[in-house]
């Protein structure tokens, strides 16, 4: 078998997975833009609080580093493990949301109970709940595929789970995250094959609840009225939106220059968090706005495309996870950008991977890691399909040679 010209069996490698390069480029690009813009937008805030010019930048880099570690762990975790413990993770999500109401453990900041006191830092449970919800709904769609597609009651459980989460978020209160949970749940179930009429009937009871939640508090009504006409009261209720619009208007085509924003100098509230997009518009102009939106479009587009491929090749859980994470990033970005542009009422949602944040940055990076892991497993399944289609042709050649030998012997 070792003589020249002898045939030898060669071990064929199995299907190989790969992380989607374009998705990775988009995510890294968004995080890089975030580092630069947090440095630029937070200097005046840190100086006004006598914390040092780069205080928020240093903390942002620490949280981003922790987020990269979380993303790396998520990228190395098989999705079947998350699918196996989806129900247990959902129970954990309920515990976390209830924990904010425990005295001394839950923290009240600006009138809202959204944070947990971890002694060394604070933690916002809703950021983890977003990822857990995606995992749970994806696992449910895999396990109850036929029921979701054909029966009205097949939608009851995921909608009920989302409804409980929404009630707990409204009790904090966190109207922005509650709206996000409803939108992502409906979109995921629809992509899972549910009939639109079933979704409409199931979501009908939630509409009065959302109306009451939106109009039940005076500050929410002020947000709605100021959103309709911010210039009516530009120094009070409409102050945030008017400052944001002026910042974006000053940017014009190419911006006033990185670091040269005027509105971030104690005029624009939350310049490094909720309204960082306005600072991008002022300093980088339309070019910077198009860059940021383009990176989000690339990330979300690749996630949805590969999610569809995953469903087609039988990797349904990975496909639904890709759908859910992509939709979560897309909708949060749309809300954040819409608020800065005056297209939506103020919701208090940060711009994913760009705004300054602690738990939001770490958990968003973890969510991005899960999305990348989903693309890895989908690409592995695609490679396995390609190998299966090539294998019959590879086997046919030796079979033809074997069949030719008896004919040669007969001719001799």
N, C-alpha and C positions, 0 to 999 in steps of 0.2 A: 504493500500500500504506500510505501515511501519512495518507490521508484519514480523516475521522471515520467510525466504523462499520466500517472495513475490518478484516478478520481478519489477525492477525499471529502467526507462530510464536513460541512462548515456550519457552525452554530449560527442560527439566525436570531438576531436580537428581536425582542418583543416590541410592541407598539410604544412609541416614545411620546410623552407629553411635552408641551412647551407653553410657557406663559406668553400671552399675546403681547408682542413688542409695541404695537401702536398704543394699546391701552396703557402699558407701563410708561411710555413716553409722555402720554397725556397726563397721567397722575403725577409723575415726577415734575412735569412742567407746572402744574397747578401749585404743588407744594413749594416749588422754587419761587414762583411769583408771590406766594404768600409770605415767604421769608422776607423778601425785598420790601413788600408793601407794609408788613407789620413794622419793620424797622423804620420806614418813612412816616407812617401814620401815628405811631405811638410815642414818638419823641416828645412832642409838646405835652401829651397827657402825663407822661412820666415826670417831666420837669415840673409841671404844675403841682404834682403831688410830692415833689422833692424825693423822688426815688432813684434818680440817675437817668440819664438820657436813654440808655439801652436796657432798662430794667425789663420791660415787657418783651423785648427781643430775646433776651437771655432765657426768660421763662418759656417763650414760644419755642425756642430751639430745644430746650429740655423736653417739652411735651412732644415735639416732633420726633425727637430721638426715641422716646418711649413708644410713640406711634409706629415708628419704623420697626422696632423690635416686635410689637404686636402684629404688624403686617407680616413680618417674616415668619412668626409662629403660625399665623393663619395660612400662609402659603404652603407650609409643610404639613398641615393637618388634612387628612383625608376627609372629604365631605360626608362620607358614609358615617363617620363618627358624629358629626353634627346632626345628621338625619336621625341617628339612633337615639340621641338624647334631646331631640327637639322639644318634647313635652316637658321634660325636666327643666330645660332652659326657660320655657314659658312660665313655669311655676316660679322660677327665680326672678323673672321680670315682674311678676305681680308682687313678690316680696319686696323688691327694690322700690317699686312705686308706692307701696304702703309704708315703707320705712321712713319716707320723708315727713310723715305725720307723727312720728315718734318724738316726744319731747327730748331735747338735748342732742338727739342724733340727727334729726332732720333740721335744716337751717332755713330760716325765713330771711330772704333778701329782697328789698324793694317790694315788700308786701306779698311775695310769692314763696311757696314752699317747694322748691325744685332741687335742692341740693342736700347731700349727706355730708356730715362732718366726719372726716377720716383722720382728724387730729393734725396730720402733716399737710393735708390738702383737702379740697372739697371735690365732690363727685356728683355729677348730674345723671341720675339713673336713666332718664329718657334716651340718652345717647346709646346706651347698651340695649334698651328695649327696641329701638329701631332695627338693629341687626337681628335680635332674637325673633322679632315678629316676622321678618323676611324668612328666616330659617324655618319657623313653625309653619307658616302658610305654604312654603315650598314642599315641606314634608307631607302636609295634609293633601295638597294637590296630587302628589304621587300616590298616596295611599287610597285616596277616594276619587280617583280620576273619573270613573263612570258616573258616580253619584253627582259630582260637580257638574258634569256636562249634561245630564239628563233630568235631574231632580231639583225641585225648588228647595227642599230641605237639605240638600247636599251643601248648600251655602251657609246653612244656619250656624254651624260651629265656628268657622273662621270669622264670620261677621260678628258673632256673639263675643268672641275673644277680643276682636278689635274694638267692639263697643265698650267692653269693660275697661280696656286700656284708655279709651277716650274719656270715660267717666272719671277715672282716676287722674288723668291729665287736666281735665276741666276743674277738678277740685283743688288743684295746686295753686293757682290756675295757670295753664299753659295752652292757650287756644291755638297757637301756631303749630305746635307739635301734634295736637289732637287732629287738626285739619290734615296734616301730613300723613298721619296714620290711616285715616279714612281713605284718602286718595290712593295711597300705595296698596292698601288692601283691596279696594275695588279694581284697580288696574291689574294686580297679580291674578285675582280670581278670574277676571275677564280673559287674560292671556292664557289661563289654565283651561279655558273652554266653556266657561259659564255663559248662559244666555243673557243678553242685555236686559230682557224683560224681567228675569229673575233678580238681577242686580238692582234694578229700579225698585221693584216691590220690596226687596229686602232693606234697601237703604231709605225707603220712604219714611219710616218712623224716626230716623235720625235727623231728618230735616228740621222739624220743630225744635228738637233739642239743640241743634246748632244755632238756630235763630235766637232761642232764649239765651244761650251762652254768649252769643255775639252782642246782644242788646241788653243783657241783664245787669251789667255793670256800667257805671257812668263813664269810666275811663275808656272802655271799649267803644262806647257810643261816640266819645270825643274823637277817637282814632278814625272812626268811619266818617264822621262829618268833616274832620280836617283833611282826610284823604280826598273827599269830593271837591273841596275848595281850600287848599292850604294857605292861599294868600289872603283869605278873609281874616285870619288871626295869625299873622306870620311871626309874632313874638311870643306866642303862648302855645296853643294846641297844634298849630301848623309849623312850629319852629323847626323840628327835625326835618320835615319834608322840604321846606323851602330852602334850608341850608344845603341839603343834598342836591336839589335841583340846580342851585346856583353853582355848586362845586362842579357838577357834570357839565353845565353850560360853559364854565370858564375854560374847560379842557379843549373845546373845539376839536380840531382834527388830530393834532399831535401832542396836545397837552402843554402845560406850563413848565414842565420839566420835573424829573424825579426829585422829590424832596422840597419842591417849591410851592406846595399847596398852601393856600391862605386859609381856607375854610377849616382845615384840621387844627388850626391854632385856637382851640377852645371855642370855636363857633359851631362846628359840626359835632353833635354828641355821638359817643361811641364810635369814633372815627376808625379805631383799630379792630372793631368787632362787627356790629350790625351794619355800619355804613362804610365799610372799607371799600366797597365797590365805587362809591362816590369819590373817594380819594384817588382810586385808579383812574376814573374818568377825568378828574381834574389834572392829575400829574402826567398821565400817559395819553389822554385824549381818546378819540374814537379808535385809534390804532390799538391802544391797550385794552379797550373794551372788547373789540373784535377778537383780540388774542385770547382773552380770558373765556369769552363765550365759545370761541372755536375749540379751545382745549376741553371745555365741558362737553361740547358737541361730539368731539372725537371720542372721549372716554365713554360717554353714554351710548353713542352709536355703535362702538365696538362691543360693548357689553350686551346690548340688545341683539346685535347680529349673531354673536357667538351663543347667546342664550337660545336663539331660534335654532341654530345648528345643533346645540345640545339636545333639544327636544327631538329633532329629526333623527339623530343617531341613537336614541334610547337613553341618553344621560338626562333624564327628565329632572331629577333633583338639582343637578348642576345648572341646567338650563333655567329653571324657575328661580334659583338663587341669583343667577346672573341678571334675570329680569328684575327681581326685587331690589337688588343693590343699585342697579343702574337707575331704576325709577326713583329710589330714595335720594340718590345724589342729584338727579335731574330736577325733581320737584322742589327740593330744598334750595337748589341754585336758582330756579325760576322764581321762587317766592322772595329770596334775598335780593335778586336783581330787580324784580318787580317793585319791591318796597323802595329801593333806592331811586328808581326811575319814576315813582309816583303812580305806577300802574296798579299797585295793590296796597291795601292798608298795612300799617306797621304791624309786624308779627313777632319781631324779636328773634328771628332765625339767622344764624351766621352763614357766611358763604363757605361751603365745604372746602377743606384743605387750604384755604386762603386766610380766613379770619383768625385773629388771635383767640385761643381757647385752650382749656386744659383737657377735661374729659371729652369734649367734642372733638378735639384734634386726635387724641389717642384712639377713640372709638371709630372715627371716620377712617383713620389709617387701617385699623383692624378690618373694617368693612371693605376697604379697597383690597386688602390682602385676601379676604374670602372671595371677592370677585376674581382676582387673579388666579386663585386656586381653582375656581370653577372653569376658567378658560383653559387651565392646564389639563384638567380631566376631560374636558370636551375635545381639545386637540388630540389627546391620547386616544379617545374613541374614534375620532376621524382618521387617525393614522392606522388604527386597527382595521377599520373598514377598507382603507386603501390596500393594506397588506392582504386582506381576504380576497380582494378583487384581482390582485396580481398573482396569488398563489396558484390558481388553476393553470395559468399560462406557463408558470415555472415547472409545474409537475408534468405538463403535457409533453415537454421536450424529452425527458428521460423515457417516458412511456413509449414514445414514437421510436426511439433508438432500440428499445427492447423488442418491439414488434418487428423491426426490420431484420434482426438477426435470424429468426427462423426462415424468413423468405430468402435470405442469402444462402443459408444452408441447403434449402431445397434446390436452389438454382445450381449449386455445386454438385 
